[in-house]
């Protein structure tokens, strides 16, 4: 039976309550933020722009890796993006080198790509995560951390459980490692689902 990004089978997740899934999602979210922070610090320890909110699970079925049998009901993934604009960026390939060195030091699988003039490097961590760092021709340098798919008993219920307790309080910019706290299961529903 295939295991998900967290190393769990669909049968193992089937034994979890929604509360347990919520807590596991929070742990994945915190891990994603730690991966992001460590990668950000390789190239810039100042302010980064946010690419939007990143707390709510993305309904699964696809993503950066395959999970046989996953669909929009039984899986989710997550991602987060930050962006900075280095002053005087002139050599996209050279600008990627600190991130390539970091990925190599971690022992991660690396792939370099050129996409419509932008240079990017992808790392696959081997434990359910992928990180993309791009040196864009326009001078913007986004970094995105993606989870590979995770099993859930009901992607829509998990999404509502997280989104219902989440304030839309994401900053426009933040330092690496700074992000709003994830809600707890006991927090009140502040954003009831629209039916």
N, C-alpha and C positions, 0 to 999 in steps of 0.2 A: 504494500500500500504506500503511495507516495507521501513523503513528508513535506511540510510547508517550510517557509522561511524561518520559523521558530523551532523546527525539528519535530513538529507534531503531526500525527496522522489525523485524518478526518474522524476516525473512530474515537481517538483521544479527546478531540475537541467536542465531539457529540456528548460527552459526559460532563461538560462544563456548563454552568449556569450563565446567564447573561451578565450577572455581576462578575463572575470569574473572567469572562471574556473581556469585559470592560477593564478590569485590573491588568490583564495580560496586554491589552492594547496600550494602556498607559505606560507599561514597562517598555514596549516596543517604541513608543513615541519618545520616551526619555532616552533610550539607546540611540535612536535616530538623531536626536539633538546633540548627543555626545560625539557621534561620528562627524556630524556637520562642524561642530566647534573645532575638533582636532584638525580637520582638513582646512578650515578657514585660517587657522593660525599658521599654517605653512606659508601663506602668501600675504596675509594682511591682518593685523591685530586691531585695526580701527573699525569704524562704523561700516556696516553692510546694509544695503536696502533689502527689504522683504519682498518676496515675490507673491505676497498674499498670505492668507491664513493657511495653516498646515496641520490643524488638530484633528479634523474630521476624516474618518477612513474613506478611502476611495473604493467604490464598489468594484469588486474583482472581476475575474473572468479573463483578464489579459494583464498586461503590464510589462515589466522589463525581463521577466523570465516566465517560462511556462510551468504550470502545475496541473498535471493530467487530472481531468475530472472537475476542475474548478469552473465556476460560472458566476453570474452576477448575484446569485442567491447565497452561495456557500463559501465565498472568499472575498478578501479585501486586500488592498495594499495601501501604502502611504508614501508621501514624498514631501520634501521641503526644499525651498530654493532661497538663496541669498545672492546678492549682486553687489559688486564694487567696480569702480572705474579707476584703474591705476593711472596716476599722472604720468604722461609721456610714454604710454605703452606704444612700442614701435615694432617689436618682433614677437609675433604671436607664438611661434614655436619655442623660442627661448623663454617666454613668459610662462609656458606650461611646465618648464623643467623642475621647479621646486615641488610641484604637485606630483610629477612623475617620480621624482626621487622619494617622496614620502610614501607613495603607493608601493614602490619597489621595496622600501625598508619594511613595510608591513607584510610583505610576501604575497600581495594580492595580484591577481591576474589583471594585466593592463592591455588596453586596446586604444590606439590612436586613430583619429578619424579627421578628415577634412570634409566639412559640410558647407556647401555654398560659400566658400571663402573663409569660414570660421574654422579654427583649429580646436579640437577637443580631445580630452583623454578620459577614458572610462576605466574604473577599477571595479572588479568583482571580488568581494571580500571572502567568499567561500562559506559565509555563515548567514546568508539571506539578505545581503545588502549590496547595492551598487552605487557608485559615486561618479558623477559626471562633472568635469570642470571644463569650461569653454572660454577660449580667448576669441572674442568676436571682433570682426573687422571694425565695428563702430566704436570699439574701445571699452565696451561693457564686458565684464568677466563674471558670469553667473556660475554658481556651484549648486548642484542638486544632489540630494541623497534620496535614493529610492529603496523601498523595501521590495523584496520579491513577494509573491502572493502568500497570504496566510489563510488558513481555514477558519470558518465561522459557522455557527448554526443558522444564522440569519443575518446577512449583511445589512439589510435595511433596519432591523431592530438595533444592531450594534451602532450603526450610523446615527440613529435617532437618540440612543442612549448617550452617546458622546456629544452630539450637536446640541441636544436639549440642555445640557449642563454647561455649555461653553458660551462665554461672553465673546463678542466680536471685538476683542481688545488687543489686536495685534499692532505692534508699532510699525511705523514707516521705516525706521532704521534701528539697528541695535548692534552692540558689540558681540563678538563671538561668545556663545554660551549663554546669552541673555535672551530669554523668551518667557512669555506668560506661563504661570503654573498651570499644569493640567488639572482639570476638575477631579473631585473625588466622587465616588458613587453616592455618598450622602449629601452632596450638594443639591440645592433645589433646582428644579427644572426652570430655566430662565428663558428658554426658547422652545416652546412647545411645537411639535410638528404641525405643519399646515395640512389639513385634510380637505 
